[in-house]
Amino acid sequence: SRRALAGGRYRLLITENGDGFDIVYLGGAEVADDEWAPGMLRGHLTPTGFEGHYDLEWVDARHNLISSDAYCQMENDMIISLQFPLLKSVLRFTRE
């Protein structure tokens, strides 16, 4: 999308942290790639009252925090969709 730049072909790790999940960067940045190192935090998912639906905090390619009106949907344990309605954009990732 022209509104939300993906910034690369990311490899991410999603790990439980006690109150939700952390999204950890593993590699694949193309925008500001020299500013990203494996193990850096890319985001956080907080469970909502709906199954497979999470509030999202996301750190974009330039290290800006997006935390309002952003959410994540997990689809069939294989796909996660990071939704940014104000930016009219969706980033989708598949499990390896």
N, C-alpha and C positions, 0 to 999 in steps of 0.2 A: 504494500500500500504506500502511496505517497505521503500519507499522514503519519504512519508509524513505521519507521525504518527498522527492519529486523536486525540489522547489524552483522549478520553472518549466518553460518549454518551451525548453530550451537549444539554442543553436546552438554547435557545437563544431568545432574543427579538430584532426585527428590528424596529427602530423608526426613523421618519423623523427628520432631524436636520437643515434644511434650505438650505443646498447645496447638499443634498443627504440623506443618511441613516447611522445611527450608528448601529453596531451589539453589543449587550450588553449580557454579560454572566449571566445566571440565575442559572446554576448548571450542574452537571454531569461530572465534570473533574475526570479522573482517574490517569493521569500523572500530577505530581506536584499539586495534589488536595489541598494541604495546602497553595498553593500560589494564589489560585483563590477564590474570594468572589463574591456573587451575586452583580450585578451592575457594575462590572468592564467592561471596553471597550475591545471587542475582535476584532473589525474591523470597517471599514468604506467603504461605497459604494458610488461611484460618477457616476452619469448618463453619458452615452455616447450618441451618435447620433442614437443608435439603440434601439428600444423598448425592454424592459426586459433585457437589457445588461448593466452591470456596471463595472467600474474599481474597483478593490478590494485592500484594505490594510487589512492585517490579522495579528493578534498577535497569534503566535503558542503556543503550550502547555507550552513551556519553556520561554515565553515572548519575543521571537524574532519577529521583524517586518518583514513581507514579503510584499513588495510593488511593486516589479517589475515583469512584466509578470504574473499577477494574475488578474482574473476577475470573475464575478458572473453572472449567468443567472437565471432569474426567469421564471419558467415554470408553466403556468396555475394557478397562485395564490396559488399553493399548495406545490411546490417544489422549493428550491433554490439549485443551484449547484455552489460550490466554486471551480474554476478551477485553477490548478497550473501546467501549461504545462512544465516548466523547471524541475519540480519534477515528471512529468508524473503521476499526481495524481488529484483526484476529491473527494471532500467531499460533500455529499448530505444531505439535511435536509428537513423534511416535516413539514407542518403546523399542529398544534394541534387544 
